[in-house]
Amino acid sequence: LVDYKRLHGDCNVPQAWPENRQLGRWVMKQRCQYTLRQKGERCQITDERIGRLNDLGFSWTAPSFRKNKTKDKDFAISPRWM
């Protein structure tokens, strides 16, 4: 994740990032675990990991797909992807 941030400027690894799919899935899992913790549900994420990810500038909310708009005005996002 540190290397990804160094190269891309953020910690928003796409879930299916072709260069390292495992990292993308791991990032998604951290966000899911953090959400469970915020809801007071059982989770596996530790205070130490939350702190280390916060120090790295980790975003606990995944960027929205809609922010990646296309220039093609006829493009429509399929509801199954939302």
Summary of the structure (lengths in Angstrom):
residues: 82
radius of gyration: 14.8
end to end distance: 25.7
largest distance: 46.3
contacts: 154
relative contact order: 0.15
helix: 50%
strand: 0%
